[in-house]
Amino acid sequence: MSPRGRRPGGADTRAAIIDAARSEFAAQGYDATSLRAIARTAGVDPALVHHYFGGKPEVFAAVVDMRVDPAALIERVLAGPREEVGEALVRTFLMVWDSEEGRQRFLALVRSAMSHDDATRMLREFLTHVVFGRVTAALAQDGANREELELGAGLAAGQMVGMAIMRYVIRFPGVEHASHDELAAMLGPTIQRYLTT
């Protein structure tokens, strides 16, 4: 007979809290998710959530952790042919986010970013510094100014986030069911143009 009651602290408690928080953020968004709700879903005492993470921002940061090294992914994209960076970015993005866990992380991030400044900042900083800023800096032609690079990075990020919202949130049939190859072939050249203008 298994013991009843809340899960005690232990090696798997932190992972259980992250899984529960991912589900809550994806379903409710940042503002509507409480630490108590996360603890209830995880089957732990709310004090354990505070013990492992401190507060909701720290829980959220753990939830959106991609569990892959974004810098390594971008290096791999940039190691390929420069004229195919746009398509490689689309494929990489889909590889990370198309799993069920990746989809939940994306939903949690986007829904929270629409309602909370901290989440908005986290998404903006991730896209600006970790992904598209790094790519535009590597692809920048001699003489490209900073404003042009930032504009190109912002437009590329907008295309990618927009595609992901159509695929994972709105679930527009054509976008939701398209293969990685189809999306990379159609969206990649636009991303490429933004990043190399």
C-alpha positions as CSV (number, residue, x, y, z in Angstrom):
1,M,0.0,0.0,0.0
2,S,1.5,3.4,-1.0
3,P,1.6,6.2,1.6
4,R,-1.1,8.9,1.5
5,G,-0.6,12.6,1.7
6,R,1.9,15.0,0.2
7,R,5.1,14.0,-1.4
8,P,8.1,14.5,1.0
9,G,11.1,16.4,-0.1
10,G,13.5,14.3,-2.1
11,A,15.4,13.8,-5.3
12,D,12.3,13.8,-7.6
13,T,10.5,16.6,-5.8
14,R,12.1,19.4,-7.7
15,A,11.2,17.7,-11.0
16,A,7.6,17.1,-9.9
17,I,7.3,20.8,-9.1
18,I,8.6,21.9,-12.5
19,D,6.3,19.5,-14.3
20,A,3.3,20.8,-12.3
21,A,4.3,24.4,-12.9
22,R,4.7,23.8,-16.6
23,S,1.1,22.5,-16.7
24,E,-0.2,25.4,-14.6
25,F,1.6,28.1,-16.5
26,A,0.5,26.6,-19.9
27,A,-3.1,26.4,-18.8
28,Q,-3.5,29.6,-16.7
29,G,-0.7,32.0,-17.7
30,Y,1.7,33.6,-15.2
31,D,-0.6,35.9,-13.3
32,A,-3.3,33.3,-12.7
33,T,-0.9,30.6,-11.5
34,S,-0.2,30.5,-7.8
35,L,2.5,28.7,-5.9
36,R,-0.2,26.9,-3.9
37,A,-1.8,25.6,-7.2
38,I,1.6,24.4,-8.3
39,A,2.2,22.7,-5.0
40,R,-1.3,21.1,-5.1
41,T,-0.7,19.8,-8.6
42,A,2.7,18.4,-7.6
43,G,1.4,16.9,-4.4
44,V,3.8,18.7,-2.2
45,D,3.7,21.2,0.6
46,P,3.8,24.8,-0.6
47,A,6.9,25.3,1.6
48,L,8.8,22.9,-0.6
49,V,8.2,25.1,-3.6
50,H,9.7,28.1,-1.7
51,H,12.5,25.8,-0.6
52,Y,13.5,24.8,-4.1
53,F,12.8,27.9,-6.0
54,G,12.2,30.9,-3.7
55,G,9.2,32.4,-5.6
56,K,7.2,32.3,-8.8
57,P,9.7,34.1,-11.0
58,E,12.3,31.4,-10.2
59,V,9.8,28.6,-10.8
60,F,8.9,30.2,-14.2
61,A,12.6,30.5,-15.1
62,A,13.0,26.8,-14.4
63,V,10.0,25.9,-16.5
64,V,11.1,27.8,-19.6
65,D,14.6,26.3,-19.4
66,M,15.0,24.6,-22.8
67,R,17.2,21.8,-21.4
68,V,19.4,22.3,-24.4
69,D,22.2,24.8,-24.7
70,P,20.8,27.6,-26.9
71,A,24.3,28.9,-27.7
72,A,25.3,25.5,-28.9
73,L,22.2,25.2,-31.1
74,I,22.9,28.7,-32.6
75,E,26.6,27.7,-33.2
76,R,25.4,24.6,-35.1
77,V,23.1,26.8,-37.2
78,L,25.9,29.2,-38.0
79,A,28.3,26.4,-38.8
80,G,26.2,25.5,-41.8
81,P,26.0,27.4,-45.1
82,R,25.3,31.1,-44.4
83,E,22.7,31.2,-47.2
84,E,20.7,28.5,-45.4
85,V,20.7,30.1,-41.9
86,G,17.0,31.1,-42.1
87,E,15.9,27.5,-42.9
88,A,18.2,26.1,-40.3
89,L,16.7,28.4,-37.6
90,V,13.2,27.3,-38.5
91,R,14.2,23.6,-38.3
92,T,16.0,24.1,-35.0
93,F,13.1,26.0,-33.4
94,L,10.7,23.2,-34.5
95,M,13.0,20.5,-33.2
96,V,13.1,22.1,-29.8
97,W,9.4,23.0,-29.5
98,D,7.5,20.3,-31.3
99,S,7.7,17.7,-28.5
100,E,4.8,17.7,-26.1
101,E,7.1,19.0,-23.3
102,G,8.4,21.7,-25.7
103,R,4.9,22.7,-26.7
104,Q,3.9,23.1,-23.1
105,R,6.9,25.2,-22.4
106,F,6.1,27.5,-25.3
107,L,2.5,27.8,-24.3
108,A,3.5,28.7,-20.7
109,L,6.0,31.3,-22.0
110,V,3.7,33.0,-24.5
111,R,0.6,33.1,-22.3
112,S,2.6,34.4,-19.4
113,A,4.4,37.0,-21.6
114,M,1.0,38.4,-22.7
115,S,0.1,39.1,-19.1
116,H,3.2,39.7,-17.0
117,D,6.1,42.1,-17.4
118,D,8.7,39.6,-16.0
119,A,7.7,37.0,-18.5
120,T,7.7,39.5,-21.3
121,R,11.2,40.6,-20.4
122,M,12.4,37.0,-20.2
123,L,11.0,36.2,-23.7
124,R,12.4,39.5,-25.2
125,E,15.8,39.0,-23.7
126,F,16.0,35.4,-24.8
127,L,15.0,36.2,-28.3
128,T,17.2,39.3,-28.5
129,H,20.4,38.2,-26.9
130,V,20.5,34.4,-27.1
131,V,18.9,33.7,-30.5
132,F,18.5,36.4,-33.1
133,G,21.0,39.0,-31.8
134,R,23.7,36.3,-31.9
135,V,22.7,35.3,-35.5
136,T,22.5,38.9,-36.8
137,A,25.9,39.7,-35.3
138,A,27.4,36.7,-37.0
139,L,25.8,37.5,-40.4
140,A,26.2,41.3,-40.3
141,Q,27.7,42.7,-43.4
142,D,30.5,45.2,-43.1
143,G,29.0,48.6,-42.4
144,A,25.6,47.3,-41.0
145,N,24.5,49.6,-38.3
146,R,23.1,48.5,-34.9
147,E,19.6,49.8,-35.6
148,E,19.3,47.8,-38.8
149,L,20.5,44.7,-37.1
150,E,18.0,45.1,-34.2
151,L,15.2,45.7,-36.6
152,G,16.1,42.6,-38.6
153,A,16.4,40.5,-35.5
154,G,13.0,41.8,-34.2
155,L,11.3,41.0,-37.5
156,A,12.8,37.5,-37.7
157,A,11.7,36.9,-34.1
158,G,8.2,38.1,-34.9
159,Q,8.0,35.7,-37.8
160,M,9.1,32.8,-35.7
161,V,6.9,33.6,-32.7
162,G,4.0,34.3,-35.0
163,M,4.4,30.9,-36.7
164,A,4.6,29.2,-33.3
165,I,1.5,30.9,-32.1
166,M,-0.4,29.7,-35.2
167,R,1.0,26.2,-34.8
168,Y,0.7,25.6,-31.0
169,V,-1.9,28.1,-29.7
170,I,-4.4,28.8,-32.5
171,R,-3.6,25.5,-34.1
172,F,-4.3,26.8,-37.6
173,P,-4.7,23.5,-39.6
174,G,-2.2,24.3,-42.4
175,V,0.5,25.5,-40.0
176,E,-0.2,22.9,-37.3
177,H,0.1,19.9,-39.7
178,A,2.9,21.2,-41.9
179,S,6.1,19.3,-41.8
180,H,9.4,20.8,-40.7
181,D,10.6,20.7,-44.3
182,E,7.6,22.6,-45.5
183,L,7.8,25.3,-42.9
184,A,11.6,25.7,-43.3
185,A,11.2,26.0,-47.1
186,M,8.4,28.6,-46.9
187,L,9.5,30.6,-43.8
188,G,13.3,30.2,-44.0
189,P,13.9,32.7,-46.9
190,T,11.9,35.4,-45.1
191,I,13.9,34.9,-41.9
192,Q,17.1,34.9,-44.0
193,R,16.2,38.2,-45.6
194,Y,15.5,39.9,-42.3
195,L,18.8,38.7,-40.8
196,T,21.0,39.6,-43.7
197,T,19.5,43.0,-44.8
